[in-house]
Amino acid sequence: TARSNHAMAACGEHLLVFGGWGQGGATPLAAPELLHLGTRTWTHCSTRNEGPPARGNPTLVYSPRRHLAIIFGGWDKQQRRNDCWALDLESWMWYRATGAGIGNTGTDTGTGTGNTGTNTRTDTGTGTGTGTGAADTGAETRSDTDKGAGADTGIRADTERGTDAANGAAVFPLGRTDHSAVLWAHSAQKEFMLVFGGSVSTPLSAPLSASPVSASSESAAPLSAAPVSSVSVAASCSELWCLDASDGDPAQWSWAPMLSSGGEGPGKRTSHAAAIVGSGKEACMLIHGGQDSAQGTGGKSVKADVWLLGPLGAARGPHWTRLSLPSATGLRRCRHSLVLNLSGEL
């Protein structure tokens, strides 16, 4: 089917395509399509259950370890989405992953880790998600039992995105579109999806807070607790989020904001490209180009800078480095893609 602004990834012997806008750019698409790379034959992908709603501008990453495709975010003409889905490419079953909070209500089931003592409290917050139907404006009341010195410091797997009324701790990403996503294979047992930037839909007025855990540990998520600047409705952002997708059950996956150990990072942007360079704990994430309306309109908004975050498995967190490349002006572009070939060339 003719389309634009879709997502795709090489998945074993196939190229999987999901979402995008139909011919004319007015209708968001949902049905996945498959191109067999050996025979170069297209096939309409028939899944066994209901999958993600139609959308344009999502991201898609592939886990060779489990032959699994992961979809996140996008725009459906009404809202920027923050739902996450996994497609098992052996059973052809869709699974709704944790953090799929648009229009849903749920219970905060996570527990925090801290230093000493137990802090038991009840928070009353307000849900911020909007669903495919009526907006969710109801009050959310939840009880958290956290270990720590009077603060909620847990990395939690919540079923509704919002901010903790007590300290503004974000539990999973805001709805977004025109972002990037890459899959980092940390080890044979651990893998993470890293989401950077994009156009977000809801204000975030307080710093993020979560438990700082070392990415060098085989049993831990990457470092978190990164402060994130305030963003406004439909603005570009520079947030970096990490989804721990190591567990076999997508419902058990968990989000956390990811912390760098230092270095000035990329500015806010949308429609950029990202790729993983290297492997394991020494892997890095490369970011290139994109758009930032703060720079102007049209071509003035298009960026040419190139950034490297790594090593991703560093015990104290990865470091941002801006790369100096010749003829950088010629690299100005947006809505492009990056891929690393077998020779290690981008």
Buried (B, 14 or more C-beta within 10 A) or exposed (E): EEBBBBBBBEBEEBBBBBBBBBEEEEEBBBBBBBBEEEEEEEEEBEBEEEBBBBBBBBBBBBBEBBBBBBBBBBBBEEBBBBBBBBBBBEEBEBBBBBBBBBBBEBEBEBEBBBEEEEBEEEBEBEBBBBEEEEEBEEEBEBEBEBBBEEBBBBBBBBBBBBBBBBBBBBBBBBBBBBBBBBBBBBEEEBBBBBBBBBBBBBBBEBBBBBBBBBBBEEEBBBBBBBEBEEBEEEBBBBBBBBBBBBBEEBEBBBBBBBBBEEEEBBBBBBBBBBBBBBEBBEBBBBBBBBBBBEEEEEEEBBBBBBBBBBBBBBEBBBBBBBEEEEEEEEBBBBBEEBEEEEEEEE
